[in-house]
Amino acid sequence: MDWTFAIERNRQALVKIIAGLVALVDGADMLPRPLHRFVCRVLRPAESALRRLIVIVAAGLRKKADPAEKDAADKRPLPDFSSFGRGQNRAAFALIDPRKSFSGSGRVFRMPVPKHALPQISVPGLTDRIEWARSDDRLEAASLSRRIEKLERALKTLPRQARRLNRLMARREKAKPGTGRVGPIRPGHPPGYRRRPRHPVDDLLRDCHGLAHMSGFKPP
């Protein structure tokens, strides 16, 4: 397996996807609801794909650091992405998959309101019918912008994120059994997984998920 080529290919694919998200949000404070939902549908699997890409790089760094596995490690060096971003003291990208919730708590069921059911005002002969606009037609984009920024910054510093993951796993090996010892990849399908691909990010996530399992990365 040419891990250098696999890492670079998927990194370039993520670069293009992030560039598309940045263009859609474009520093806006508010986004139309359909656009907000679309960005969320792309952003979640993109975050999962990046976590798996970090796992792949971290596995390569572990093999190079372990003398017993030095001969088995790929002799071709990993790409150097460290020059793309330096010294930014901001919120770090989350390296651990969010765990599934089986309790059902926290979910709110929202009944969509059809357009014809909204209140209407009209004055015959003087005004056209005026439809009340729904107050949630536009949603705040600040949280999406922060997530995209963290995603972009982590992708530019892959080796740094991989070293951070290895340090995190080293600490978790000494932790007590429980949630403090879980690895970066949760069991089952990754967050944002879709059985039927609807966007290039879906195929990217499948590729990165499979490569992460092939990389030999061992959680505590």
Secondary structure, DSSP 8 states (H G I E B T S, - for coil): --HHHHHHHHHHHHHHHHHHHHHHHTT-SEEEHHHHHHHHHHHHHHHHHHHHHHHHHHHHHHHHH-GGGTTTS-SS-----GGG-----S-----S------S-TT--------GGGS-EE--TTT---EE---TTSEEE-HHHHHHHHHHHHHHHTHHHHHHHHHHHHHHHHTS-SSGGG--SS-SSS-TT--SS--SHHHHHHHHHHHHHHHTT----
